[in-house]
Amino acid sequence: MVLLGGVLWVASGLLAVAQTPFAKVLTVHDAIGPASADYVVRGLAKAESEGATLVVLVLDTPGGLDTSMRDIIQALLASRVPVVTYVSPSGARAASAGTFILYASHVAAMAPATTLGAATPVAIGLPGVPKPAQPPQPGDAPVGDGSESRSPGPAAPADTTPPPPADAMAAKQMHDAAAFIRGLAQQHGRNAAWAERAVREAVSLTAEEALAQGVVDVVAVDLNDLLAQIDGRVVRLSSGPHTLATRGLVLVDEPPDWRHRVLSVIANPSFALVLLMVGIYGLIFEFTSPGFGLPGTVGAICLLLAMFALQMLPVNYAALALILLGFALLAAELLTPAFGVLGVGGVIAFLAGGLLLFDREVPGMGVPLPLLLGVAFTAAAAVLATGGMALRARRARVVSGREDMVGATGQVAAVQSGLCWVTVRGERWQVKAAVPLAVGQRVRVLAVDGLVLMVEPDPPNGPPTP
């Protein structure tokens, strides 16, 4: 009975904990990419399946990929659980893609001393990237500089919209992004005029300015203050209006698991480039020196991981071809005496491909120049050093095997029934010679014919040893 009572007490306690209203806390403190999009989408689905009352997305991002951003926004708009995006801690930002995510959330909140904005789209691998508006020149019509936050209310877009980009593709991307964020603003009743300016002019706001202009809903010092301020607020879910009951909610952190951490590392452009290099080097070493197995295995794994990372990232395939050409030229330098011309060309092709592989203007997508230089010159040094050792080994004298027998000396061990046997390096061989040989006579090997050595007396004109 005591045991049964204990079991019932524990079960009732677990049931009470399961019925306690709670809020899931997701944290994204990095560029928006495939890993962060997967983390947010799965986190929202898990919060809904577990019956969470609220999801709080703590955001600090410089921006990121458009495709990953849209995956997150689609999950936010379809979520049956209210989502609060909270730009935190102080000093954090929701720039570029982060601004779109903030506008798509059911409640947009910021901590003091945080910023948002600069949401101009960047085309990856395409010419005509739209740039933010230039500072006003003498005689130009006045444009907003952020000081309009002193007079609350939507900013009039009349004389502030810059002329459309000259490039047609850039213009399409600009108009698409502006319409997208304007639609998000209208859905949640936020300042659509400023949202469009954030896309077209890359303007930014502080938390206090954003609250004054109706860009965000709340400025809160911490999560508890945030929950207290939004309690009783009515938000619009995909299923209809919903009144938030957030005061006193239990906060449950949902940090990225090992899968998302690994995905985040692999999807990093710099790490993807390093994986590509290690994979190619491993395969080259295995093909040139078969039998080890380890370099080929590691190279194949790294190359497959690199291909997986590159298919998730926006890659310029012409740049990838340049990188492969660089390796081909470095390998050709080993086989062709081009006095370093092919090697220099390989380094230049590799550097050019690395610089163009990812767009450096997209936050978190550029490969640092020092890393490119280090990898390029390390590759050149390794290939040239390996090639030098291979050439020296090729030119070195053979010290073992069949070819090494030529020139070796030995002594006649026996002459029987017309067959002559000689001891060479501790082994007995049948030999043939142009002159008769005697037991004990020294001979030198001239050639190898199967299992028979062709020899001559040593010295050639010396008398046979009795």
MARKOL-119027 format. One line per 5 residues: number of its first residue (from 1); their letters; for each residue x, y, z of N, C-alpha, C. Coordinates in steps of 0.1 Angstrom, whole numbers. Example, Ala and Ser with C-alpha at 12.3 -4.5 7.8 and 13.67 -1.06 7.14 Angstrom:
# MARKOL-119027
1	as	132/-57/78/123/-45/78/132/-33/78 ~ 128/-22/71/137/-11/71/129/0/79
***
This chain:
# MARKOL-119027
1	mvllg	8/-12/0/0/0/0/9/13/0 ~ 19/12/8/28/24/8/35/26/-5 ~ 39/15/-12/45/16/-25/35/22/-35 ~ 22/17/-35/12/21/-44/9/36/-41 ~ 9/40/-29/7/54/-26/18/63/-31
6	gvlwv	30/58/-30/42/66/-35/41/68/-50 ~ 37/57/-57/36/57/-72/25/67/-76 ~ 14/67/-69/3/76/-72/7/91/-69 ~ 15/93/-59/19/106/-56/28/112/-66 ~ 38/103/-71/47/108/-81/39/110/-94
11	asgll	30/102/-98/22/103/-110/14/116/-109 ~ 8/119/-98/0/131/-97/9/144/-98 ~ 21/142/-93/31/154/-94/35/156/-108 ~ 38/145/-116/41/147/-130/30/152/-138 ~ 17/148/-135/6/153/-142/4/168/-139
16	avaqt	6/172/-127/5/186/-123/16/195/-131 ~ 28/189/-132/38/196/-139/35/197/-154 ~ 29/186/-159/26/186/-174/15/196/-176 ~ 6/199/-167/-5/208/-169/-2/222/-166 ~ 10/225/-161/14/239/-157/17/246/-170
21	pfakv	10/258/-173/13/265/-185/28/270/-186 ~ 33/268/-197/47/272/-199/50/278/-212 ~ 61/285/-214/65/292/-226/78/286/-230 ~ 79/282/-243/92/277/-248/101/289/-253 ~ 113/288/-249/123/299/-253/133/293/-263
26	ltvhd	132/298/-275/142/295/-286/152/306/-287 ~ 165/303/-289/175/313/-290/183/312/-303 ~ 183/323/-310/191/324/-323/200/336/-322 ~ 213/333/-320/223/343/-318/234/341/-329 ~ 230/342/-342/239/339/-353/232/344/-366
31	aigpa	239/343/-377/234/346/-390/222/336/-393 ~ 212/341/-400/201/332/-404/206/324/-415 ~ 206/311/-413/210/301/-423/202/288/-422 ~ 206/278/-429/199/265/-429/198/259/-415 ~ 208/260/-407/208/255/-394/198/262/-385
36	sadyv	198/275/-385/189/283/-376/175/281/-381 ~ 173/280/-394/159/278/-399/154/265/-394 ~ 162/254/-395/158/241/-391/155/241/-376 ~ 163/248/-368/161/249/-354/148/255/-350 ~ 145/267/-357/133/274/-353/120/266/-358
41	vrgla	121/261/-370/109/253/-375/106/241/-366 ~ 116/234/-363/114/222/-354/110/226/-340 ~ 116/237/-335/112/242/-322/97/246/-321 ~ 92/253/-331/78/256/-332/69/244/-332 ~ 73/234/-340/65/222/-341/65/215/-328
46	kaese	77/214/-321/78/207/-308/70/215/-298 ~ 70/228/-298/62/236/-288/47/233/-290 ~ 43/232/-302/28/230/-304/25/216/-300 ~ 33/206/-303/30/192/-299/30/190/-284 ~ 38/198/-276/39/197/-262/29/205/-255
51	gatlv	21/213/-262/11/221/-256/16/234/-250 ~ 26/240/-255/31/253/-249/21/264/-251 ~ 21/273/-242/12/284/-242/17/295/-251 ~ 31/296/-252/37/307/-259/51/302/-263 ~ 56/308/-274/70/306/-278/77/320/-279
56	vlvld	88/321/-272/96/333/-272/109/330/-280 ~ 111/337/-291/123/336/-300/132/348/-296 ~ 143/345/-289/153/355/-285/162/356/-297 ~ 163/368/-302/170/370/-315/181/380/-314 ~ 192/376/-320/203/386/-322/210/381/-335
61	tpggl	208/388/-346/213/384/-359/217/395/-367 ~ 228/394/-375/231/404/-385/224/403/-398 ~ 215/392/-399/208/389/-412/212/375/-416 ~ 210/373/-429/214/360/-434/207/357/-448 ~ 204/344/-450/199/340/-463/184/342/-465
66	dtsmr	180/346/-476/166/349/-479/158/336/-478 ~ 163/325/-483/155/313/-483/153/308/-469 ~ 163/309/-460/162/304/-446/152/314/-439 ~ 153/327/-442/144/336/-435/130/333/-439 ~ 127/330/-451/113/327/-455/108/314/-449
71	diiqa	117/304/-447/113/292/-441/108/295/-426 ~ 116/304/-419/112/307/-406/99/315/-406 ~ 97/325/-415/85/333/-415/73/324/-419 ~ 74/315/-428/63/306/-431/59/298/-418 ~ 69/293/-411/65/286/-399/59/295/-388
76	llasr	63/308/-387/57/317/-378/43/320/-382 ~ 40/322/-394/27/326/-399/17/314/-397 ~ 22/302/-399/14/290/-397/13/285/-383 ~ 20/290/-374/21/285/-360/7/287/-353 ~ 3/277/-346/-9/278/-338/-6/282/-324
81	vpvvt	7/284/-321/11/289/-308/16/303/-310 ~ 12/313/-302/16/327/-304/32/327/-302 ~ 38/335/-311/52/336/-311/56/351/-308 ~ 65/353/-299/70/366/-295/85/366/-299 ~ 89/375/-308/103/376/-312/108/388/-303
86	yvsps	119/385/-295/124/394/-286/139/396/-289 ~ 142/408/-294/156/412/-297/163/414/-284 ~ 172/406/-280/179/406/-267/192/399/-268 ~ 202/401/-259/202/411/-249/205/425/-253 ~ 207/435/-244/211/448/-248/223/448/-256
91	garaa	223/456/-267/234/456/-277/232/446/-288 ~ 221/438/-288/218/429/-299/211/437/-310 ~ 209/430/-321/203/436/-333/195/426/-341 ~ 185/431/-348/177/423/-357/178/430/-371 ~ 190/428/-377/192/435/-390/188/426/-401
96	sagtf	185/432/-413/183/425/-425/172/415/-423 ~ 175/402/-425/165/391/-423/159/391/-409 ~ 166/396/-399/160/397/-386/148/406/-385 ~ 149/417/-393/138/427/-393/125/420/-399 ~ 127/412/-410/115/405/-415/109/396/-405
101	ilyas	118/388/-398/113/379/-388/105/386/-377 ~ 111/398/-373/104/405/-362/90/410/-367 ~ 89/414/-379/76/419/-384/67/407/-386 ~ 71/395/-388/63/384/-390/57/378/-377 ~ 63/382/-366/59/376/-353/46/382/-348
106	hvaam	39/374/-340/27/379/-335/29/390/-325 ~ 40/390/-318/44/402/-309/58/404/-312 ~ 61/417/-315/75/421/-317/80/429/-305 ~ 91/425/-299/96/431/-287/111/433/-288 ~ 116/443/-281/130/446/-281/135/449/-267
111	apatt	147/446/-264/153/451/-251/159/465/-253 ~ 161/472/-243/167/486/-244/181/484/-251 ~ 185/495/-258/198/495/-264/200/485/-275 ~ 189/481/-282/190/472/-293/185/479/-306 ~ 188/473/-317/185/480/-330/179/470/-340
116	lgaat	172/476/-350/167/467/-361/167/476/-373 ~ 166/469/-385/165/476/-398/176/471/-408 ~ 179/480/-417/189/477/-428/185/464/-435 ~ 173/464/-440/168/451/-446/169/451/-461 ~ 178/459/-467/179/458/-482/184/445/-487
121	pvaig	177/439/-497/181/425/-501/194/426/-509 ~ 202/415/-508/214/413/-515/213/401/-524 ~ 217/403/-537/216/392/-547/229/384/-546 ~ 229/371/-544/241/363/-543/245/358/-557 ~ 257/361/-561/262/355/-573/256/362/-586
126	lpgvp	249/374/-584/243/381/-596/248/395/-596 ~ 250/401/-608/254/415/-609/242/424/-604 ~ 246/436/-603/236/446/-600/230/445/-586 ~ 238/443/-576/233/442/-562/228/455/-558 ~ 215/456/-553/210/469/-549/218/474/-537
131	kpaqp	221/487/-537/228/493/-526/218/502/-518 ~ 222/505/-505/214/514/-498/214/528/-504 ~ 205/536/-501/204/550/-507/217/558/-502 ~ 222/566/-511/234/574/-508/230/586/-500 ~ 239/591/-492/236/603/-484/231/614/-493
136	pqpgd	222/623/-489/217/634/-497/228/644/-501 ~ 227/648/-514/237/657/-519/230/671/-519 ~ 238/682/-521/233/695/-521/223/696/-533 ~ 211/701/-530/201/703/-540/191/691/-540 ~ 194/680/-533/185/669/-533/173/672/-524
141	apvgd	162/664/-527/151/665/-518/154/659/-504 ~ 150/665/-493/153/659/-480/148/645/-478 ~ 155/637/-471/151/623/-468/152/621/-453 ~ 145/611/-448/146/608/-434/159/602/-430 ~ 163/606/-417/176/601/-412/174/594/-399
146	gsesr	162/591/-395/159/584/-382/154/594/-372 ~ 156/607/-374/152/617/-364/137/618/-364 ~ 130/612/-373/115/613/-373/109/606/-361 ~ 117/598/-354/112/591/-342/107/601/-331 ~ 111/614/-332/107/623/-322/93/628/-324
151	spgpa	87/625/-335/73/628/-337/66/615/-341 ~ 59/608/-331/53/595/-334/44/595/-345 ~ 42/583/-352/33/582/-363/40/577/-375 ~ 33/571/-384/39/565/-396/46/576/-404 ~ 58/573/-409/66/582/-417/60/582/-431
156	apadt	58/594/-436/53/596/-450/63/592/-460 ~ 60/583/-469/70/578/-479/71/587/-491 ~ 65/599/-491/63/607/-503/76/610/-510 ~ 85/616/-503/97/621/-510/110/613/-505 ~ 108/602/-500/119/594/-494/123/582/-502
161	tpppp	115/578/-511/117/565/-519/128/568/-530 ~ 139/561/-529/150/564/-539/145/558/-553 ~ 151/563/-563/148/558/-577/151/543/-577 ~ 143/535/-585/145/521/-586/159/517/-591 ~ 165/506/-587/178/502/-592/178/501/-607
166	adama	189/504/-613/190/503/-628/190/489/-633 ~ 195/479/-625/195/465/-629/181/459/-627 ~ 176/452/-638/162/447/-637/161/437/-626 ~ 171/427/-625/170/417/-615/170/423/-601 ~ 179/433/-599/179/439/-586/166/447/-583
171	akqmh	160/453/-593/148/460/-591/137/450/-587 ~ 136/438/-593/126/428/-589/128/424/-575 ~ 140/421/-571/143/417/-557/139/428/-547 ~ 142/440/-551/139/451/-542/124/453/-540 ~ 116/452/-551/102/454/-550/96/442/-543
176	daaaf	101/430/-546/95/418/-539/97/419/-524 ~ 109/423/-520/112/424/-506/103/434/-499 ~ 102/446/-506/94/457/-501/79/452/-499 ~ 74/446/-509/60/441/-508/58/430/-497 ~ 68/422/-496/68/411/-486/67/417/-472
181	irgla	76/426/-469/76/432/-455/64/441/-453 ~ 59/447/-463/47/456/-462/35/447/-458 ~ 34/435/-465/23/426/-462/24/421/-447 ~ 36/418/-443/38/414/-429/34/425/-419 ~ 37/437/-422/34/448/-413/19/450/-413
186	qqhgr	12/449/-424/-2/451/-425/-10/440/-417 ~ -4/428/-418/-11/417/-411/-11/419/-396 ~ 0/424/-390/0/426/-376/-1/440/-371 ~ -6/449/-380/-9/463/-377/3/471/-372 ~ 15/469/-379/27/477/-376/29/487/-387
191	naawa	39/495/-385/43/506/-394/48/501/-407 ~ 39/501/-417/43/496/-430/52/505/-438 ~ 50/518/-436/58/528/-443/73/527/-439 ~ 75/526/-426/89/525/-422/95/511/-426 ~ 87/501/-426/92/488/-430/97/488/-445
196	eravr	89/495/-453/93/497/-467/106/505/-469 ~ 108/515/-460/120/523/-460/132/515/-456 ~ 130/505/-446/141/497/-442/146/488/-453 ~ 137/485/-463/141/477/-474/148/485/-485 ~ 141/497/-488/146/505/-499/157/514/-496
201	eavsl	158/518/-483/169/528/-479/178/522/-469 ~ 176/510/-464/185/504/-454/186/512/-441 ~ 175/519/-437/175/527/-425/173/517/-413 ~ 177/522/-401/177/515/-389/171/523/-378 ~ 166/516/-367/160/523/-355/165/517/-343
206	taeea	165/524/-332/168/519/-319/155/513/-313 ~ 155/507/-302/143/501/-296/133/512/-292 ~ 138/523/-286/128/533/-282/122/540/-294 ~ 130/542/-305/125/548/-317/115/539/-324 ~ 118/526/-324/109/516/-330/95/515/-323
211	laqgv	96/516/-309/83/516/-302/75/529/-304 ~ 82/540/-305/75/553/-308/69/553/-321 ~ 74/547/-331/69/547/-345/60/535/-348 ~ 57/527/-338/48/516/-341/54/505/-349 ~ 67/503/-348/74/493/-355/74/480/-346
216	vdvva	76/481/-333/75/470/-324/64/473/-314 ~ 60/463/-306/49/464/-297/54/467/-283 ~ 66/462/-279/70/462/-265/85/465/-264 ~ 89/472/-254/103/473/-250/104/468/-236 ~ 111/457/-234/111/450/-221/126/448/-217
221	vdlnd	128/449/-204/142/448/-199/146/433/-198 ~ 137/424/-196/140/410/-195/127/402/-199 ~ 129/388/-198/118/380/-202/106/381/-193 ~ 108/382/-180/97/384/-170/89/397/-173 ~ 97/407/-175/90/420/-179/82/419/-192
226	llaqi	88/411/-201/81/409/-214/68/402/-212 ~ 68/391/-204/56/384/-202/45/392/-194 ~ 50/400/-185/40/409/-178/34/419/-187 ~ 42/425/-197/36/436/-205/27/430/-216 ~ 29/418/-221/20/413/-232/8/406/-226
231	dgrvv	7/404/-213/-5/397/-208/-18/404/-211 ~ -27/397/-217/-40/402/-221/-40/408/-235 ~ -29/408/-242/-29/414/-255/-35/404/-265 ~ -43/410/-275/-49/401/-285/-41/401/-297 ~ -38/389/-302/-29/387/-314/-38/379/-324
236	rlssg	-33/379/-336/-40/372/-347/-32/360/-351 ~ -37/348/-348/-31/336/-352/-38/331/-366 ~ -32/320/-371/-38/315/-383/-52/310/-381 ~ -56/306/-369/-69/302/-365/-79/313/-361 ~ -73/325/-359/-82/336/-356/-76/344/-344
241	phtla	-84/354/-339/-79/362/-327/-76/353/-315 ~ -66/357/-307/-62/349/-295/-57/359/-285 ~ -63/358/-272/-59/366/-261/-48/359/-253 ~ -36/366/-252/-25/361/-245/-27/361/-230 ~ -24/350/-223/-24/349/-209/-10/344/-204
246	trglv	-1/354/-202/13/351/-201/19/354/-187 ~ 11/361/-179/17/365/-166/19/352/-157 ~ 32/351/-153/35/339/-144/38/327/-152 ~ 40/327/-165/43/315/-173/57/310/-169 ~ 58/297/-168/71/290/-166/79/290/-179
251	lvdep	91/296/-178/100/296/-190/108/284/-192 ~ 107/277/-203/114/264/-205/123/267/-217 ~ 136/267/-215/146/269/-225/147/256/-234 ~ 148/259/-247/150/248/-257/162/251/-266 ~ 174/249/-260/186/252/-267/188/243/-279
256	pdwrh	196/247/-289/199/238/-300/205/225/-296 ~ 201/214/-301/206/201/-298/219/198/-306 ~ 225/186/-304/237/183/-311/235/183/-326 ~ 223/180/-331/221/179/-346/222/193/-352 ~ 216/203/-345/216/217/-350/230/223/-348
261	rvlsv	237/219/-338/251/224/-336/260/219/-347 ~ 259/206/-350/267/201/-361/263/207/-374 ~ 250/208/-377/246/214/-389/250/229/-390 ~ 250/236/-379/255/250/-379/270/251/-383 ~ 278/241/-378/292/241/-381/294/238/-395
266	ianps	288/227/-400/290/223/-414/285/233/-424 ~ 274/240/-421/269/250/-430/276/263/-429 ~ 286/264/-421/294/276/-421/303/277/-434 ~ 303/288/-442/310/288/-454/325/285/-453 ~ 331/291/-442/345/289/-440/348/274/-438
271	falvl	340/268/-429/342/253/-426/340/245/-438 ~ 329/248/-446/326/241/-458/338/241/-468 ~ 345/253/-469/356/254/-478/368/245/-473 ~ 370/245/-460/381/237/-454/378/222/-456 ~ 365/218/-455/361/204/-457/364/201/-472
276	lmvgi	361/210/-481/364/207/-495/379/205/-498 ~ 387/213/-491/401/212/-493/407/199/-488 ~ 402/195/-475/407/183/-469/402/171/-478 ~ 390/171/-483/385/160/-491/393/158/-503 ~ 396/169/-510/404/168/-523/418/163/-520
281	yglif	424/169/-509/438/164/-506/438/150/-502 ~ 428/145/-494/428/131/-490/427/122/-502 ~ 419/125/-512/417/117/-523/430/117/-532 ~ 436/129/-534/448/130/-542/459/121/-535 ~ 460/122/-522/471/114/-515/468/99/-517
286	eftsp	455/95/-516/452/81/-517/454/76/-531 ~ 451/84/-541/453/79/-555/468/79/-558 ~ 476/88/-553/491/88/-556/498/78/-547 ~ 493/74/-536/500/64/-527/489/54/-522 ~ 484/46/-531/474/36/-527/479/26/-516
291	gfglp	470/22/-508/473/12/-498/472/17/-484 ~ 472/30/-482/470/35/-468/456/33/-463 ~ 447/38/-472/432/37/-468/427/48/-460 ~ 435/53/-450/430/63/-441/428/77/-448 ~ 438/81/-457/436/94/-464/424/94/-473
296	gtvga	422/83/-480/410/82/-489/397/82/-482 ~ 397/74/-470/384/74/-462/381/88/-457 ~ 391/94/-451/388/108/-445/385/117/-456 ~ 392/116/-467/389/126/-479/375/124/-484 ~ 371/111/-486/358/109/-491/347/114/-482
301	iclll	349/112/-469/339/117/-459/338/132/-459 ~ 350/139/-459/351/154/-459/345/159/-472 ~ 347/153/-483/342/158/-496/327/156/-496 ~ 321/146/-491/307/144/-491/300/154/-481 ~ 307/157/-470/302/167/-461/302/181/-467
306	amfal	313/183/-474/314/196/-481/303/198/-492 ~ 301/187/-499/290/188/-509/276/190/-503 ~ 274/184/-491/262/186/-484/261/200/-479 ~ 272/206/-474/271/220/-470/269/230/-482 ~ 276/227/-493/274/236/-504/260/235/-510
311	qmlpv	254/224/-510/240/223/-515/230/231/-506 ~ 234/234/-494/225/241/-485/228/256/-487 ~ 240/260/-491/244/274/-492/242/279/-506 ~ 241/292/-508/240/298/-521/254/299/-527 ~ 257/290/-536/270/289/-541/271/294/-556
316	nyaal	282/301/-559/285/305/-572/293/294/-579 ~ 286/287/-588/293/275/-594/304/278/-603 ~ 305/290/-608/317/294/-616/329/295/-607 ~ 326/300/-594/337/301/-585/341/288/-580 ~ 332/278/-578/336/265/-575/344/258/-586
321	alill	341/261/-598/349/256/-609/363/262/-609 ~ 364/275/-605/377/281/-604/386/274/-593 ~ 380/271/-582/387/264/-571/392/250/-576 ~ 384/243/-583/388/230/-589/399/232/-599 ~ 398/242/-607/408/245/-617/421/248/-610
326	gfall	421/255/-599/433/258/-591/440/246/-587 ~ 432/236/-582/438/223/-578/444/216/-590 ~ 437/216/-601/442/209/-613/456/216/-617 ~ 457/229/-617/469/236/-621/480/232/-611 ~ 477/232/-598/488/228/-589/493/214/-591
331	aaell	483/205/-594/487/191/-597/495/190/-609 ~ 492/198/-620/499/198/-632/513/204/-630 ~ 515/213/-621/528/218/-618/538/207/-614 ~ 533/197/-607/541/186/-603/546/177/-614 ~ 538/176/-625/541/167/-636/548/174/-648
336	tpafg	546/187/-649/551/195/-660/561/205/-656 ~ 573/205/-661/583/215/-658/579/229/-664 ~ 570/236/-657/565/249/-662/572/261/-655 ~ 582/258/-647/589/268/-639/580/277/-631 ~ 570/270/-624/562/277/-615/550/284/-621
341	vlgvg	549/285/-634/538/292/-640/524/286/-637 ~ 523/273/-638/511/266/-635/507/267/-620 ~ 518/266/-611/515/268/-597/510/281/-593 ~ 516/292/-599/511/305/-596/497/307/-601 ~ 494/302/-613/481/302/-619/471/295/-610
346	gviaf	475/284/-604/466/276/-595/463/284/-583 ~ 472/290/-577/470/298/-565/460/310/-568 ~ 462/317/-580/454/328/-583/439/323/-586 ~ 438/311/-593/425/306/-595/418/302/-582 ~ 425/296/-573/419/293/-560/415/305/-552
351	laggl	423/315/-552/419/327/-545/407/334/-551 ~ 407/335/-564/395/341/-571/382/333/-568 ~ 383/320/-569/372/311/-566/367/313/-552 ~ 376/313/-542/372/315/-528/366/328/-526 ~ 370/339/-532/364/352/-530/350/353/-536
356	llfdr	348/346/-547/335/346/-554/326/335/-550 ~ 330/325/-542/322/314/-539/309/318/-532 ~ 311/327/-522/299/332/-514/300/347/-515 ~ 288/353/-514/287/368/-515/291/373/-501 ~ 302/381/-500/307/386/-488/298/397/-482
361	evpgm	288/403/-490/279/413/-484/268/407/-476 ~ 265/394/-478/255/387/-470/260/384/-457 ~ 254/388/-446/259/386/-432/261/371/-430 ~ 274/368/-425/277/354/-421/280/345/-433 ~ 280/350/-445/282/342/-457/296/343/-463
366	gvplp	303/353/-460/316/356/-466/327/347/-460 ~ 337/343/-468/349/336/-463/360/346/-460 ~ 365/347/-448/375/357/-445/387/356/-454 ~ 392/367/-458/404/368/-467/416/361/-461 ~ 420/363/-448/431/356/-442/430/341/-443
371	lllgv	418/336/-441/416/321/-443/419/317/-457 ~ 414/324/-467/416/321/-481/431/321/-484 ~ 438/332/-480/452/333/-482/460/321/-476 ~ 456/318/-463/463/307/-456/461/294/-463 ~ 449/291/-467/446/278/-473/453/277/-487
376	aftaa	452/289/-495/458/288/-508/473/286/-508 ~ 480/293/-499/495/292/-499/499/279/-492 ~ 491/274/-482/493/261/-476/492/250/-487 ~ 481/251/-495/479/242/-506/491/242/-516 ~ 495/254/-519/506/255/-529/519/249/-523
381	aavla	522/252/-510/534/247/-504/533/232/-502 ~ 522/227/-498/520/212/-496/522/205/-510 ~ 515/210/-520/516/203/-533/530/203/-539 ~ 536/215/-538/550/216/-544/560/208/-535 ~ 558/208/-522/567/200/-514/566/185/-517
386	tggma	553/181/-517/550/167/-520/556/163/-534 ~ 554/172/-544/559/169/-557/574/169/-558 ~ 580/177/-550/595/177/-550/600/164/-544 ~ 594/159/-533/598/146/-528/595/135/-537 ~ 584/136/-545/581/125/-555/592/125/-566
391	lrarr	596/137/-571/605/138/-581/619/133/-576 ~ 623/136/-564/636/131/-559/635/116/-557 ~ 624/111/-553/623/96/-552/624/89/-565 ~ 618/96/-575/618/90/-589/632/89/-594 ~ 640/100/-591/653/101/-597/664/93/-588
396	arvvs	660/89/-577/669/82/-568/672/68/-573 ~ 684/63/-569/688/49/-573/679/39/-567 ~ 676/28/-575/668/17/-569/676/9/-560 ~ 670/7/-548/678/-1/-537/671/-14/-534 ~ 661/-18/-541/655/-31/-539/648/-36/-551
401	gredm	645/-49/-551/637/-54/-562/645/-59/-573 ~ 639/-63/-584/645/-69/-596/655/-60/-602 ~ 652/-46/-603/661/-37/-610/674/-36/-602 ~ 673/-38/-589/685/-36/-581/695/-47/-583 ~ 691/-58/-589/701/-69/-590/711/-66/-601
406	vgatg	708/-57/-610/717/-54/-621/729/-46/-615 ~ 741/-52/-617/753/-45/-611/758/-52/-598 ~ 749/-60/-592/754/-67/-580/764/-77/-583 ~ 773/-80/-573/783/-90/-575/780/-103/-566 ~ 786/-114/-570/785/-126/-563/796/-136/-566
411	qvaav	795/-148/-561/805/-158/-562/799/-171/-567 ~ 807/-177/-577/802/-190/-582/802/-201/-571 ~ 790/-207/-569/789/-217/-558/791/-231/-563 ~ 786/-234/-575/787/-247/-580/785/-247/-595 ~ 792/-257/-602/791/-259/-616/788/-274/-618
416	qsglc	775/-277/-622/771/-291/-623/763/-293/-636 ~ 767/-304/-643/760/-308/-655/757/-296/-665 ~ 767/-288/-666/766/-276/-675/758/-264/-670 ~ 753/-265/-657/746/-254/-651/755/-248/-640 ~ 754/-235/-640/763/-228/-631/754/-221/-620
421	wvtvr	757/-222/-608/750/-215/-597/759/-205/-589 ~ 753/-193/-587/760/-182/-581/753/-178/-569 ~ 760/-174/-558/754/-168/-546/755/-153/-547 ~ 744/-146/-548/743/-132/-549/734/-127/-537 ~ 740/-119/-528/733/-113/-517/726/-124/-508
426	gerwq	733/-135/-506/728/-145/-497/718/-155/-504 ~ 715/-153/-517/706/-162/-524/713/-169/-535 ~ 709/-181/-538/715/-189/-549/707/-187/-562 ~ 714/-183/-572/707/-181/-585/714/-189/-596 ~ 706/-194/-606/712/-200/-618/716/-189/-627
431	vkaav	728/-190/-633/734/-180/-641/738/-185/-654 ~ 740/-176/-664/746/-179/-677/756/-168/-680 ~ 767/-173/-686/778/-163/-689/783/-167/-703 ~ 790/-157/-709/795/-159/-723/808/-167/-722 ~ 815/-168/-711/827/-175/-709/825/-186/-698
436	plavg	834/-196/-698/832/-206/-687/836/-200/-674 ~ 829/-205/-663/831/-200/-650/835/-211/-641 ~ 843/-208/-631/848/-218/-621/843/-215/-607 ~ 842/-226/-599/838/-224/-585/847/-214/-578 ~ 841/-205/-571/848/-195/-563/851/-182/-571
441	qrvrv	848/-182/-584/851/-170/-592/841/-159/-589 ~ 845/-146/-588/836/-135/-586/830/-131/-600 ~ 817/-128/-599/810/-124/-611/801/-112/-608 ~ 797/-105/-619/788/-93/-618/776/-95/-627 ~ 764/-91/-621/752/-94/-628/750/-83/-639
446	lavdg	747/-88/-651/744/-79/-663/730/-76/-665 ~ 721/-87/-663/707/-86/-666/700/-97/-659 ~ 686/-96/-659/678/-106/-652/668/-111/-663 ~ 669/-124/-665/660/-130/-675/651/-141/-668 ~ 640/-136/-663/631/-145/-655/638/-149/-642
451	lvlmv	641/-162/-640/648/-166/-628/663/-169/-630 ~ 668/-164/-642/682/-167/-646/689/-153/-647 ~ 701/-153/-641/709/-141/-641/720/-142/-652 ~ 721/-131/-660/732/-130/-670/744/-123/-663 ~ 755/-130/-663/766/-125/-656/779/-125/-664
456	epdpp	789/-118/-659/803/-118/-665/813/-119/-654 ~ 825/-123/-657/835/-124/-646/838/-109/-641 ~ 842/-109/-628/845/-96/-622/859/-97/-616 ~ 869/-90/-622/868/-82/-634/866/-90/-646 ~ 862/-83/-657/858/-90/-669/870/-98/-675
461	ngppt	882/-92/-675/893/-99/-681/902/-107/-672 ~ 897/-108/-660/905/-115/-650/904/-130/-652 ~ 915/-137/-648/915/-152/-649/905/-158/-639 ~ 900/-170/-643/890/-176/-634/897/-181/-622 ~ 890/-180/-611/896/-184/-598/895/-199/-597
466	p	906/-206/-594/906/-220/-593/898/-225/-581
***
